[in-house]
């Protein structure tokens, strides 16, 4: 039987943990008005959070709604700063507990994982497979869920949380966060805890895939799943099994594909083959667009050199994990800073 954890709320509300949570929530946002107001009377605000956590009376504030279009249209619900501090405090304690429940090959939100590690893992699997059979006989199954965060059912998340937690006040706190959007379905994309809660739901499917289906080469990054097989029939069988299982959680595919590995794996920001990795075309298109926008802004006086360089550094940090030397040389030779 897996270990269940009690007396977590005392660790979450610990003063040093709240200070650390405040520092994480403040990082990169010191100039924002709500952060400055909170910081101006820090001990009072942290003390208020601590009091409500320990007495089981903490209530989420109202969300601020806005829409982003990268890479697709999504509505973001941003919590007030105090709520973000509280969520950091929760994750400081809960992340190691939840992380220990995960399979090895899930790569979102986890220390030491991420897109680059995931892409390297897929490439190594392709190399292993290609060493024993022609690449044309290796098949890729890839799935993506439609509106993943918006379709997660609150009852499922509350049940999953109770698998590892028996601290009633912590469960009450998590229930209030999960239920902070009406209707019993959907969690805010902008919530820090939403990333981990969504990951926990995905882990339910991960565990079933590894324990029941016994798929060896399977990887997940949030709602994107990739598996590698030795035959087309196995890959198609996998997709049917996932579609059926995910339906039990109210999830449906937005897209899925089964194709030969000779086409590469389009995942985690790269197009991946055994011998090389290339950037997705969309990443290059977006970078060119952003640079035209920022360079024009610099000429017109509403963008700074620091903003331009920050975008360049972010692109290079991602691109250098692929075989992109010629691409970078070509891109930067055409940009006038």
JONOR-V277151 format. One record per residue. N is the residue number from 1. RES is the residue in one letter. PHI is phi in whole degrees, -180 to 180 (none if undefined). Layout:
n=N res=RES phi=PHI
n=N res=RES phi=PHI
//
This chain:
n=1 res=X phi=none
n=2 res=X phi=-71
n=3 res=X phi=-69
n=4 res=X phi=-111
n=5 res=X phi=-110
n=6 res=X phi=-119
n=7 res=X phi=56
n=8 res=X phi=-81
n=9 res=X phi=-64
n=10 res=X phi=-65
n=11 res=X phi=-72
n=12 res=X phi=-65
n=13 res=X phi=-87
n=14 res=X phi=-56
n=15 res=X phi=-61
n=16 res=X phi=-64
n=17 res=X phi=-67
n=18 res=X phi=-66
n=19 res=X phi=-62
n=20 res=X phi=-63
n=21 res=X phi=-62
n=22 res=X phi=-60
n=23 res=X phi=-63
n=24 res=X phi=-67
n=25 res=X phi=-67
n=26 res=X phi=-78
n=27 res=X phi=-54
n=28 res=X phi=77
n=29 res=X phi=-131
n=30 res=X phi=-60
n=31 res=X phi=-82
n=32 res=X phi=-75
n=33 res=X phi=-60
n=34 res=X phi=-66
n=35 res=X phi=-71
n=36 res=X phi=-66
n=37 res=X phi=-64
n=38 res=X phi=-62
n=39 res=X phi=-70
n=40 res=X phi=-66
n=41 res=X phi=-137
n=42 res=X phi=-58
n=43 res=X phi=-64
n=44 res=X phi=-65
n=45 res=X phi=-69
n=46 res=X phi=-66
n=47 res=X phi=-63
n=48 res=X phi=-65
n=49 res=X phi=-61
n=50 res=X phi=-61
n=51 res=X phi=-59
n=52 res=X phi=-70
n=53 res=X phi=-64
n=54 res=X phi=-70
n=55 res=X phi=-99
n=56 res=X phi=69
n=57 res=X phi=-116
n=58 res=X phi=-68
n=59 res=X phi=-129
n=60 res=X phi=-67
n=61 res=X phi=-83
n=62 res=X phi=-81
n=63 res=X phi=-79
n=64 res=X phi=-100
n=65 res=X phi=-100
n=66 res=X phi=-155
n=67 res=X phi=-118
n=68 res=X phi=-118
n=69 res=X phi=-125
n=70 res=X phi=-119
n=71 res=X phi=-84
n=72 res=X phi=-142
n=73 res=X phi=-65
n=74 res=X phi=-142
n=75 res=X phi=-89
n=76 res=X phi=-106
n=77 res=X phi=-109
n=78 res=X phi=-97
n=79 res=X phi=-79
n=80 res=X phi=-58
n=81 res=X phi=-59
n=82 res=X phi=-59
n=83 res=X phi=-67
n=84 res=X phi=-69
n=85 res=X phi=-61
n=86 res=X phi=-59
n=87 res=X phi=-69
n=88 res=X phi=-61
n=89 res=X phi=-61
n=90 res=X phi=-62
n=91 res=X phi=-71
n=92 res=X phi=-55
n=93 res=X phi=-91
n=94 res=X phi=-85
n=95 res=X phi=-57
n=96 res=X phi=-62
n=97 res=X phi=-68
n=98 res=X phi=-70
n=99 res=X phi=-61
n=100 res=X phi=-66
n=101 res=X phi=-84
n=102 res=X phi=-80
n=103 res=X phi=-71
n=104 res=X phi=-63
n=105 res=X phi=-102
n=106 res=X phi=-120
n=107 res=X phi=-121
n=108 res=X phi=-90
n=109 res=X phi=71
n=110 res=X phi=-103
n=111 res=X phi=-59
n=112 res=X phi=79
n=113 res=X phi=-109
n=114 res=X phi=98
n=115 res=X phi=-66
n=116 res=X phi=-68
n=117 res=X phi=-64
n=118 res=X phi=-64
n=119 res=X phi=-65
n=120 res=X phi=-63
n=121 res=X phi=-64
n=122 res=X phi=-60
n=123 res=X phi=-64
n=124 res=X phi=-65
n=125 res=X phi=-61
n=126 res=X phi=-62
n=127 res=X phi=-63
n=128 res=X phi=-62
n=129 res=X phi=-67
n=130 res=X phi=-68
n=131 res=X phi=-73
n=132 res=X phi=-115
n=133 res=X phi=-159
n=134 res=X phi=-60
n=135 res=X phi=-61
n=136 res=X phi=-67
n=137 res=X phi=-100
n=138 res=X phi=-98
n=139 res=X phi=-119
n=140 res=X phi=-110
n=141 res=X phi=-110
n=142 res=X phi=-135
n=143 res=X phi=-133
n=144 res=X phi=-143
n=145 res=X phi=-86
n=146 res=X phi=-84
n=147 res=X phi=46
n=148 res=X phi=-56
n=149 res=X phi=-63
n=150 res=X phi=-72
n=151 res=X phi=-109
n=152 res=X phi=-72
n=153 res=X phi=-88
n=154 res=X phi=-58
n=155 res=X phi=-61
n=156 res=X phi=-65
n=157 res=X phi=-65
n=158 res=X phi=-64
n=159 res=X phi=-65
n=160 res=X phi=-63
n=161 res=X phi=-59
n=162 res=X phi=-75
n=163 res=X phi=-71
n=164 res=X phi=-117
n=165 res=X phi=-121
n=166 res=X phi=-122
n=167 res=X phi=-75
n=168 res=X phi=-64
n=169 res=X phi=-70
n=170 res=X phi=-69
n=171 res=X phi=-63
n=172 res=X phi=-62
n=173 res=X phi=-65
n=174 res=X phi=-64
n=175 res=X phi=-60
n=176 res=X phi=-69
n=177 res=X phi=-70
n=178 res=X phi=-60
n=179 res=X phi=-88
n=180 res=X phi=-75
n=181 res=X phi=-114
n=182 res=X phi=-76
n=183 res=X phi=98
n=184 res=X phi=77
n=185 res=X phi=-139
n=186 res=X phi=97
n=187 res=X phi=-127
n=188 res=X phi=-66
n=189 res=X phi=-61
n=190 res=X phi=-77
n=191 res=X phi=-74
n=192 res=X phi=-60
n=193 res=X phi=-67
n=194 res=X phi=-61
n=195 res=X phi=-61
n=196 res=X phi=-76
n=197 res=X phi=-64
n=198 res=X phi=-65
n=199 res=X phi=-65
n=200 res=X phi=-66
n=201 res=X phi=-65
n=202 res=X phi=-60
n=203 res=X phi=-64
n=204 res=X phi=-60
n=205 res=X phi=-73
n=206 res=X phi=-55
n=207 res=X phi=-62
n=208 res=X phi=-66
n=209 res=X phi=-63
n=210 res=X phi=-76
n=211 res=X phi=-87
n=212 res=X phi=-97
n=213 res=X phi=-80
n=214 res=X phi=56
n=215 res=X phi=-81
n=216 res=X phi=-77
n=217 res=X phi=-105
n=218 res=X phi=-135
n=219 res=X phi=-141
n=220 res=X phi=-133
n=221 res=X phi=-125
n=222 res=X phi=56
n=223 res=X phi=-104
n=224 res=X phi=-98
n=225 res=X phi=-120
n=226 res=X phi=-134
n=227 res=X phi=-139
n=228 res=X phi=-121
n=229 res=X phi=-134
n=230 res=X phi=-93
n=231 res=X phi=-152
n=232 res=X phi=-66
n=233 res=X phi=-64
n=234 res=X phi=-64
n=235 res=X phi=-64
n=236 res=X phi=-67
n=237 res=X phi=-60
n=238 res=X phi=-59
n=239 res=X phi=-61
n=240 res=X phi=-63
n=241 res=X phi=-64
n=242 res=X phi=-66
n=243 res=X phi=-59
n=244 res=X phi=-68
n=245 res=X phi=-66
n=246 res=X phi=-63
n=247 res=X phi=-60
n=248 res=X phi=-67
n=249 res=X phi=-103
n=250 res=X phi=78
n=251 res=X phi=-102
n=252 res=X phi=-133
n=253 res=X phi=-75
n=254 res=X phi=-89
n=255 res=X phi=-162
n=256 res=X phi=-152
n=257 res=X phi=-151
n=258 res=X phi=-130
n=259 res=X phi=-151
n=260 res=X phi=-71
n=261 res=X phi=-68
n=262 res=X phi=-62
n=263 res=X phi=-81
n=264 res=X phi=81
n=265 res=X phi=-111
n=266 res=X phi=-93
n=267 res=X phi=-159
n=268 res=X phi=58
n=269 res=X phi=88
n=270 res=X phi=-133
n=271 res=X phi=-109
n=272 res=X phi=-116
n=273 res=X phi=-127
n=274 res=X phi=-60
n=275 res=X phi=-98
n=276 res=X phi=-164
n=277 res=X phi=-128
n=278 res=X phi=-118
n=279 res=X phi=-69
n=280 res=X phi=-63
n=281 res=X phi=-58
n=282 res=X phi=-61
n=283 res=X phi=-64
n=284 res=X phi=-70
n=285 res=X phi=-61
n=286 res=X phi=-66
n=287 res=X phi=-65
n=288 res=X phi=-60
n=289 res=X phi=-63
n=290 res=X phi=-62
n=291 res=X phi=-68
n=292 res=X phi=-60
n=293 res=X phi=-64
n=294 res=X phi=-72
n=295 res=X phi=-63
n=296 res=X phi=-64
n=297 res=X phi=-63
n=298 res=X phi=-66
n=299 res=X phi=-66
n=300 res=X phi=-89
n=301 res=X phi=94
n=302 res=X phi=-108
n=303 res=X phi=-131
n=304 res=X phi=-103
n=305 res=X phi=-62
n=306 res=X phi=-63
n=307 res=X phi=-66
n=308 res=X phi=-62
n=309 res=X phi=-69
n=310 res=X phi=-63
n=311 res=X phi=-68
n=312 res=X phi=-63
n=313 res=X phi=-63
n=314 res=X phi=-64
n=315 res=X phi=-66
n=316 res=X phi=-64
n=317 res=X phi=-60
n=318 res=X phi=-81
n=319 res=X phi=-67
n=320 res=X phi=-68
n=321 res=X phi=-82
n=322 res=X phi=-114
n=323 res=X phi=-90
n=324 res=X phi=-129
n=325 res=X phi=-58
n=326 res=X phi=-64
n=327 res=X phi=-61
n=328 res=X phi=-64
n=329 res=X phi=-61
n=330 res=X phi=-66
n=331 res=X phi=-64
n=332 res=X phi=-77
n=333 res=X phi=-71
n=334 res=X phi=-99
n=335 res=X phi=-103
n=336 res=X phi=-102
n=337 res=X phi=-87
//
